[in-house]
Amino acid sequence: MFRFRGKGEHYLGMALVFILYFYMGTAGAAAEGKGILMVGHFSEGMDGKGVPVGWSLKNPGSRSKIAIEGENGNFFLRMLSVNDYFGLGKKISFDICKYPYLSWRWKASKLPEGGDIRKRETDEQAGQIYVVFPKFPKTLNTRSVGYIWDSQAPVGFSGTSTAYSKMKYIVLQSGPAKLNQWISEVRDVYEDYKKLFREEPPTLGGVVLYINTQHTKCSAEISYADIFFSSSPPETPGSYGDRMASYMAPGEWSQKRSYKK
């Protein structure tokens, strides 16, 4: 989970740092159409600074990497952490009641050795996707819901960050059994928020992808594709790419590019 080392070597909660780094200022808009809000399908590639278009980046170290690559005509974001911690954030703002379902797919290629979200000293994961809900005062009160691919904590385990009480999480995948496989996920974020925080959610403020391996001093790798919110649960045909193609303009998935940092 996200840590930020600041003055006095104190660790601050992930959501607080995202507010300071990503979420001060005006929120952006997600691409909308057919009952969905697209967050990231990554076909736009990188901007001039080597960051995925529409996203903000906490720069990785020299040995860590981010890349946008193509696979069977679809695009995905790959994140590699080598004894490091970094994240990508996208500012979006809407009522989660209107688009409660978050869908994405991810593929873990390597997990942090010894990582375990239940202990502060080993709290790091390859797969971390957070939905952030700014709430005044932002630096003290913002909530976030995290969906985790952990190395050891069991699937279904949920809890509170060891560093920040207003960050809750749910472990969706655990261990190496599904390494190098694309896994599709769908979550009702509205219901997850209410169960975890026992209150109605404020306006959503953004989505963050994060990876860290600085505690176990090892490496981890994760890829993400097709991140979007929808007003109803998406259908699940055999091909995830076919599902997303129905939302996109004709020919949008036909290009193939690779961008690396």
N, C-alpha and C positions, 0 to 999 in steps of 0.2 A: 504494500500500500504506500501511497505517496508520503514522502517526508521532505521537509525543506530545512536545510541547515542554515541558520542565520546567526545573528550576533549572539555571542555566548554559547555557541554550539547547541542551542536548544532546538528540538524538533517541534515543528508546528503541524497541525492537522492538514491533510491534503486539501480539503474544501477551502480552508482559509487561504492557502497559497494560491489556489485557482482564482479566488476572488481578486487577490492582489495582482496576479499576473495576467489572467485571462479576462476577468469579468468586470473590471472597472471600465465604464464607458457604455456606449450604446450597443444593444444586442443586435445581431444580424438576423436575417431571415432565412429560413430553409426553403428549398424548392418545393412547391406545392402542386399537387395534381391528383385527381381520382381518389380523394380521401386519404392521401399520404402526405407526409412532410419528409422529404429526402434529406438526410444529414450527410451521408458520404457514400458515393459509389466510385469516387476517385478517378473518373475518366477525364477530369480536367487537368490532371497532372500536377506538376510543381510550379510554384511561382518563381520569380527571379531570385528569391532568397533560398531556394531549395526547400520550401515548405508546401505541403499540399494546399491547393487553391481553396481559400475560404477558411482555413484553419490557422491557429496560432501554435507556435512551438516553443517549448522550453528546451533549449538546445542540448543535444546529447554530447557526451564526451567524444574524444577523437576516435576511439575504437568502436563506439556504438554507431548504428546506422538506421536510417529510414529509407524506404524505397516505395515507389509505386510501380507495380508490374502487371503484366497481362497474362491471363490463363484461359484458354479456350474462348477468347473474345471478351472476357470479363476482366475487370480491374480489381486490384486489392492493394492494401497498404501493409507493408512489412516493417516490423520494428525489432531491432536487435539491441539488447543491452549487455554491455560487458563491464561488470563491476561499476554500475552506473544507475542513474535514475532520470527519467525524462517523460514528458507528456505532450500530447497534442490536444488542444481545446477548440471547440467551435461554439460561438455565441449564437444562440437561438432563443426566442422567447414566444411562448404560447401557453394556453390553458391546457394542462395535461388531461383534463376531463374530456376534451374534444378529440385528442389523439393519444389515447392511453397506451397503445401497444407499441413497444419497441422491438424491432426485429433486426437481426444482424447475423452474420456468420463469421466464425473465426477458426483459425488453424494454428495450434501450438506446435512448434517444432522442437523446442527445448524448454524445460522448466528449471527454475532455480533449485539447485541441490540443497535440500534441507529447509526450503521455504515453508512457512506455516503461518497463516494469517492469525492464528489464535495466540501467538506469542509476539510481543513487541520486537524482540531481538531477531526474529526470523520472519517478520511481516513483510514479505515481498513475493510478487507473483509475475508471471509472464502475461497473463490475460487479466486486464482490469478495464472495465468500461463503466463510467460514472455519469449519472444524470444529476445535474446540479440545480438546486432551487434557492436562489438568493433570497434572503429575508433580512429586513432591516433590524439592527445594524449589520451590514454584510460581513464585516470582519469578525463578528462574534456569533452570528445567529444563522448563517446559511446552512441548509441541510443538503445532503447528497445521498443517493442510493447507488451502491456499487454492485456490479455483477462480476464474479471472480472465477478465474481458472487457477486453482491453487495446487501446490505440489502434494499436500498431505491432508488438509481438512476435508471432511467427507462432503459429498454432494448433498445439498439441502441445508447445510449448516448456515446459520445466519447469526449476525452479531453486530457489535459496535466497535468501531476503530479503537485500537489501544492508544491512539494519539489524539483523537478528536471525537468528542461525545456525540456530535451532530452528524457524523458520517456512519451510516449503516450499510451492511452488505449482505449478499446471499451468494454462497458458493454453488455455481452451476456445473462446473466440471472439476475433476480432481485426478491428479496423478497422470502417469504416462500412457495409460491404456489406449487413448484415442489420439496420440501424437501423430502429426502429419496427415490428419483427416479433417476435411471441412465439416464443421458442426454448425447447424442452423439453430438459432435461439429465437424465441418469442416470449416477451414478458409483458404483463399488464402492470405498467409502472405505477399507475394510479392506485391500484389495489396493494401493490408492494409497499408504496409509500405509507398508506394508511395503516397497514399491519405493523410496519417497522416504527413509525413515529406516533401512531395513535392520534392523528389529527388530519385535517384536510390539507392538501399540499398548496403552497403558494405557486405563483407563476414560474414555470420552468425557465431557467436562464442559460442552459447550455449542456453540452456533452463533452466528456473528456476521455481520452484513451491514454493509459499510463502503463509503464513497465519499470520495474526496479530490481536490481541485484546487488546493491551496494553493501548489504549486511553480510550475505554469504560469499561475497567477492567471487562471483562466478558469472556465467552468461545465461541468457534466456532469449527466446525468439517467439514472436506471435505475429499472425497476419489477420487483418480485418477486411471485410467486404460487405457492401450492400446494407448500410446502416440507415434505417428509416423508422419514423413513427407513423402509425395508421389509426384511423378512426374505428376500425373493426379488425378482428383477427385475420391475418392474411391466409389465403388458401395455401396448401402445401402440395403442389404437384411434384412429380419425381425430380424435376430439374429446378433448382433454386434460380439458376440463371434465366430460365424460361419465365418464372414468376416475375422477376424484376424487369425482364424485357417488355412485359405487358404494360409497365408503368412508363417506359422510356419512349422517346421519339424514335421512329423507324431509322435504323442504321446507326443509332448512337452507340451500340455495343460492338459494332463491326471493326472499329479501329483497334490497334494493338500498339501500346507504347510501354516503355520502361524508363523510369526516372529514378535516379539514385543520388544519395547524398554521401 
